[in-house]
Amino acid sequence: MSIILENITKSFNEHIVLNNINLAIADEQTTVIVGPSGSGKSTLLRCINLLEIPDSGSLTIEADVIRFNKKLSNKELLQFRRKTGMVFQGFHLFPHLTVLENVTEGPIYVLKQDKEVAKQNGQQLLAKVGLTNKENQYPNKLSGGQQQRVAIARALAMDPYFLLFDEPTSALDPELEEEVLRVIAGLAREGKSQIIVTHNMLFAKAVADRILFLEEGTILFDGTPQAFFDSDSKRIHNFISAMTFNEENL
């Protein structure tokens, strides 16, 4: 199973954000997307999840193909969107629902899962993300890191083919960031199919099976973490240096 993007182009107000992207993303791997601000990273992720609709091209997941040369119905979009689970920068939890209810809402009402089965699965997923004792609390009682881990459990509960992470720790301070990254790294070790947009180069180096470097809507690098971090490309070297600024740069 894989995600295949063919000739994907996306513009906003005549500004081309993605420029004829052709890409195949394998399952059971962690693919990390990096690049400067405005390079198209988040837009690419949102196109895969169909939160943004490309202007042209096609998207294939498993044997299902969706082409963007015609208007798509809401039914088509929703059916295709269920193949991926999205975790955003913000947590987007339902404030009036408990942690467990947030995790089971989708399986019960969208997947029509039995409530007891959904509850058992939800409890197991909360244990996986280290929140066993938080299932009856409400989101406003949780730290940002805990809320993001609930969001990860909620995405996993829908049993998607691919998990998509859009800068999942950018709103967190370093200590809370670490607890979320630990969960994502654990999923990578399990062989979950993940696509992650991140600014954290150390994390990218540690968890990625593959790194994509985007700039101005095109893919400038596609390869292993070792090849990326050892690249003799001046552009990549400058980017890594800027993103890992430390005392050695002073």
Legacy VTK file of the C-alpha trace (Angstrom):
# vtk DataFile Version 3.0
C-alpha trace
ASCII
DATASET POLYDATA
POINTS 250 float
0.000 0.000 0.000
1.275 3.469 -0.818
0.254 7.035 -1.512
0.939 8.177 -5.051
0.747 11.815 -6.083
0.915 12.559 -9.795
1.303 16.043 -11.282
-0.088 17.724 -8.170
-0.253 21.494 -8.485
-1.828 23.901 -6.003
-2.068 27.679 -6.181
-3.452 30.369 -3.903
-4.329 33.691 -5.554
-2.182 32.834 -8.587
0.783 32.019 -6.336
1.977 28.479 -7.059
2.515 26.678 -3.726
2.984 23.146 -5.109
4.482 22.860 -8.569
3.791 19.579 -10.389
4.621 17.225 -7.521
5.183 13.568 -8.419
5.739 11.346 -5.425
5.171 7.813 -4.151
5.165 7.340 -0.372
5.567 3.802 0.955
3.642 2.392 3.873
5.198 1.067 7.106
7.729 3.883 6.924
8.110 7.326 8.452
8.499 9.987 5.786
9.580 13.381 7.112
9.005 16.575 5.138
11.262 19.541 5.874
11.924 22.888 4.266
11.802 26.626 4.867
8.621 28.484 5.747
6.371 28.866 2.730
7.930 25.967 0.851
4.636 24.047 0.572
5.160 21.436 3.307
1.838 21.839 5.100
-0.028 22.360 1.837
1.337 19.062 0.548
0.147 17.303 3.687
-3.266 18.970 3.486
-3.603 17.943 -0.158
-2.976 14.323 0.802
-5.737 14.626 3.422
-7.926 16.607 0.960
-8.287 19.521 3.349
-6.908 21.419 0.372
-8.000 20.340 -3.087
-5.226 20.401 -5.700
-5.813 22.344 -8.904
-4.715 19.405 -11.019
-3.234 15.914 -10.908
-4.326 12.755 -9.110
-3.991 11.070 -5.745
-3.936 7.304 -5.233
-4.167 5.473 -1.920
-4.188 1.693 -2.122
-6.263 0.971 -5.267
-8.441 4.082 -4.987
-7.727 7.002 -7.308
-9.107 10.505 -7.107
-8.546 12.930 -10.000
-8.723 16.680 -9.651
-9.879 17.549 -13.151
-13.504 17.565 -11.990
-15.563 18.746 -9.049
-15.625 16.211 -6.242
-18.635 15.453 -4.077
-18.492 15.654 -0.283
-19.122 11.912 -0.173
-16.059 11.244 -2.345
-13.908 13.558 -0.239
-15.007 12.078 3.098
-14.600 8.497 1.911
-11.071 9.198 0.713
-10.158 11.332 3.742
-10.845 8.411 6.098
-7.788 6.658 4.718
-5.565 9.161 6.521
-5.536 10.502 10.083
-4.420 14.092 10.612
-2.768 15.547 13.715
-2.565 19.340 13.564
-0.440 22.009 15.247
-3.448 22.867 17.411
-5.150 20.017 19.193
-8.761 20.543 17.997
-10.244 18.470 20.812
-13.933 18.775 21.695
-13.899 20.793 24.952
-17.266 19.431 26.153
-16.168 15.781 25.847
-13.881 13.812 28.126
-10.559 12.499 26.872
-12.028 9.040 26.223
-15.103 10.503 24.546
-12.863 12.538 22.247
-11.089 9.337 21.191
-14.267 7.261 20.720
-16.457 9.883 19.013
-15.202 9.119 15.492
-15.231 5.309 15.719
-18.775 5.296 17.159
-20.456 7.888 14.937
-18.405 7.684 11.736
-17.211 4.064 11.643
-20.399 2.838 13.416
-18.307 0.849 15.876
-19.986 -0.783 18.871
-19.683 1.595 21.853
-18.083 -0.961 24.161
-15.589 -1.997 21.488
-14.765 1.657 20.807
-14.315 2.275 24.537
-11.943 -0.692 24.943
-9.929 0.369 21.898
-9.848 3.948 23.157
-8.529 2.888 26.551
-5.793 0.834 24.889
-4.789 3.778 22.699
-4.701 6.149 25.657
-2.417 3.664 27.408
-0.210 3.621 24.313
0.237 7.402 24.477
0.760 7.383 28.252
-2.614 8.760 29.357
-4.234 5.806 31.123
-5.300 7.876 34.115
-6.687 10.826 32.106
-9.627 9.221 30.289
-12.345 10.954 32.363
-10.753 14.394 32.387
-11.686 17.254 30.074
-9.192 18.859 27.670
-8.927 22.111 29.643
-7.456 20.134 32.552
-4.598 18.794 30.424
-1.256 20.261 29.429
-0.610 21.035 25.778
1.526 17.914 25.434
-1.206 15.752 26.938
-3.809 17.268 24.630
-1.627 16.536 21.620
-1.224 12.936 22.750
-5.031 12.665 22.972
-5.162 13.995 19.405
-2.741 11.242 18.334
-4.853 8.584 20.068
-7.960 10.001 18.377
-6.313 9.769 14.954
-5.174 6.195 15.631
-8.702 5.228 16.735
-9.947 5.744 13.172
-7.479 3.069 11.985
-6.127 5.113 9.047
-3.740 3.759 6.448
-1.426 6.725 7.048
-0.950 9.110 9.976
-0.210 12.703 8.970
1.454 15.130 11.389
1.570 18.850 10.605
4.200 20.424 12.894
2.701 18.511 15.835
4.903 20.154 18.481
5.277 23.707 17.198
2.864 25.072 19.836
4.620 23.313 22.736
7.530 24.252 24.959
10.587 21.918 24.797
9.638 19.740 27.749
6.120 19.075 26.465
7.464 18.696 22.923
9.667 15.828 24.048
6.764 13.754 25.434
4.860 14.056 22.138
7.926 13.256 20.021
8.513 10.154 22.158
5.050 8.869 21.245
5.596 9.523 17.528
9.019 7.853 17.679
7.379 4.811 19.294
4.890 4.624 16.421
7.802 4.816 13.972
9.486 1.858 15.690
6.245 -0.104 15.354
6.320 0.478 11.599
3.286 2.739 11.461
2.856 4.534 8.150
3.567 8.178 8.971
4.166 11.430 7.128
5.509 14.192 9.353
6.100 17.863 8.677
8.542 19.115 11.306
11.071 21.848 12.034
12.960 19.645 14.513
16.029 18.389 12.672
17.266 16.118 15.468
13.878 14.425 15.565
13.810 14.104 11.778
17.239 12.480 11.815
16.213 10.053 14.560
12.859 8.800 13.225
12.815 9.239 9.452
13.173 6.401 6.998
13.030 9.013 4.257
13.383 12.789 4.101
11.817 15.120 1.565
13.188 18.669 1.336
10.785 21.149 -0.227
11.505 24.631 -1.474
9.237 26.908 -3.489
6.775 24.088 -4.095
9.227 21.593 -5.538
11.105 18.621 -4.075
14.820 19.436 -3.980
15.853 16.304 -2.076
14.346 12.843 -1.653
16.409 10.243 0.162
17.651 8.773 3.425
18.354 10.840 6.531
22.057 10.022 6.280
22.216 11.230 2.679
20.328 14.401 3.622
22.464 15.332 6.621
25.681 14.408 4.776
24.648 16.218 1.598
27.230 18.445 -0.070
24.429 20.694 -1.344
25.112 24.227 -0.129
21.370 24.941 0.049
20.693 21.920 2.273
23.754 22.644 4.414
22.597 26.245 4.977
19.097 25.079 5.852
20.310 22.519 8.395
22.676 25.069 9.942
19.874 27.601 10.292
17.536 25.041 11.844
20.095 23.722 14.322
21.501 27.071 15.463
23.690 26.699 18.527
26.788 28.133 20.170
28.975 26.789 17.387
27.278 29.214 14.999
28.255 32.259 17.087
LINES 1 251
250 0 1 2 3 4 5 6 7 8 9 10 11 12 13 14 15 16 17 18 19 20 21 22 23 24 25 26 27 28 29 30 31 32 33 34 35 36 37 38 39 40 41 42 43 44 45 46 47 48 49 50 51 52 53 54 55 56 57 58 59 60 61 62 63 64 65 66 67 68 69 70 71 72 73 74 75 76 77 78 79 80 81 82 83 84 85 86 87 88 89 90 91 92 93 94 95 96 97 98 99 100 101 102 103 104 105 106 107 108 109 110 111 112 113 114 115 116 117 118 119 120 121 122 123 124 125 126 127 128 129 130 131 132 133 134 135 136 137 138 139 140 141 142 143 144 145 146 147 148 149 150 151 152 153 154 155 156 157 158 159 160 161 162 163 164 165 166 167 168 169 170 171 172 173 174 175 176 177 178 179 180 181 182 183 184 185 186 187 188 189 190 191 192 193 194 195 196 197 198 199 200 201 202 203 204 205 206 207 208 209 210 211 212 213 214 215 216 217 218 219 220 221 222 223 224 225 226 227 228 229 230 231 232 233 234 235 236 237 238 239 240 241 242 243 244 245 246 247 248 249
